Amino acid sequence: MLAFETSSFACSVALQNGDHIELRHEIIPMQQAQRILSMIKEVLEACSLTVNDLDAIAYGNGPGSFTGIRIANTVAQGLGFAANLPIIPISSLAALAQAAFFEQQQTHLLVSLDARMDQVYWARYQVDQNSLAELVGKERLCAPGEVKIEKASMDIKWFAVGDGWEKYRAELIESIGFQPEILTSPLFPTAEAVLRLAKPKFNKGECVTAATAMPAYLR
């Protein structure tokens, strides 16, 4: 399975071939469109595979940078059409939560990304027994002051991840009523995280066609 993520400043590609995962991850703002196809070629060649050898394509479908989301969506559709492959769209917020778990091993995550226009993309994730980030409630687009958490969840030790916490930390803390521990890394979703979240969906047949793969802007 091939996976990629371009919704942030990162351009991230992962390819699983058996037990081996080939990775490319670069922080290249505004250059994802120029780099992603060559990165995909690199991981395929490293594993001596072609697009026709793949069983599926997974990608981060947003929310995030509008341009970045469209890049990933276009590449997923193009490769899907060319090789008649199933597509697995994965939330970029979920991928960020999963990446944070990979790096920090924290299981209760408050994800906030700067959505511009004094708004944030917001979601809560809890890592399950299979080490997968699961959404708690719904993903939202809202002002930092509109973010809420029910009192019953305040007893849990939450960890904050995403650049929304860098820009709107004071507003978010005031809104939720407590201060979570801020994780400074990773700040970007990764293709490895997309790949991990996509595998069980593929096994369950939770795929879409290239024609129906769509970005998730939340606007």
Secondary structure, DSSP 4 states (H G I P E B T S, - for coil): -EEEE-SSSEEEEEEEETTEEEEEEEE-TT-HHHHHHHHHHHHHHHTT--GGG-S-EEEE--SS-HHHHHHHHHHHHHHHHHHT--EEEE-HHHHHHHHHHHHH---EEEEEEE-STT-EEEEEEEE-TTS-EEEEEEEEEE-GGG----GGGGGS--EEESHHHHHHHHHHHHHHTS-PEEP-S--S--HHHHHHHHHHHHHTT--B-GGG-------
